Amino acid sequence: MDPTPRGQANAAVRKFLSGHDWSTQTPTRQRILLAFLHLAAVKGVNAVSMRTMGRELDMKAPSLYSSFPRGKDEIVAESLRWFTHGFARDLLEAVESTNTPEDYWAALVRVHLAQQLQRPEADLWDLLIATDRAARFLSDDARAEANQWLRLHEDMFSAAAREMGYRFRAQTVRVILALLDGAGRWVDRSDNDQDFAALSDRAVALTLSILEIDTQRRSTDRALSQAGTTSLR
């Protein structure tokens, strides 16, 4: 086992992914999940009902309920889990081919950026998690799994940052993730695919600059604290 912080973060993600066997997911259930994610991303979660999904899939309500007996709430929770695991697998695959913490960090940023810009379901995931914090509509299991993934995701970034020698506060990583989550609001949608490499390079540089600023600030605060202690002697 890789004893580095990155290796430990990767091992934790692999363990997380092993907790659910997607090979048992039937084609019908997959079609329903895809339909929900598509409709909810386009129309909004509240506009999607079992009847709406039935029309989209040309399926009768009994067929939908035979796959998801608890109805829409079960579909929402399973869609969140499915999307979460897909994103986690993509991240793990990308970082496992890297050799340095700098490349690891860059891979994390690029995969996250690509997801936010190319998959509308990513914004839906963020919205559902934010809505649950206020209204608590998810099941306890679905909420716990989503929160576990958020912690693991932060740990991947933190592991690379520590190995690169940055000294930072935990909330700094959350700021960086919030920046990437909101990429759709600060990236020019007219950019084409050929520009994505340059865009991702800028995103990597921007996220590293946030770490650098926090590291410098902590160093300054420590120096001032030490100077104050010395002056009191």
MOPE-V800345 format. One record per helix or strand. SS is the DSSP state (H for helix, E for strand). FROM is the first residue (numbers start at 0). LEN is the number of residues. If there is no record, write none. Layout:
[[SS | FROM | LEN] [SS | FROM | LEN]]
This chain:
[[H | 4 | 13] [H | 21 | 3] [H | 26 | 17] [H | 44 | 3] [H | 49 | 8] [H | 60 | 7] [H | 71 | 24] [H | 100 | 18] [H | 119 | 16] [H | 139 | 24] [H | 169 | 12] [H | 182 | 4] [H | 192 | 39]]
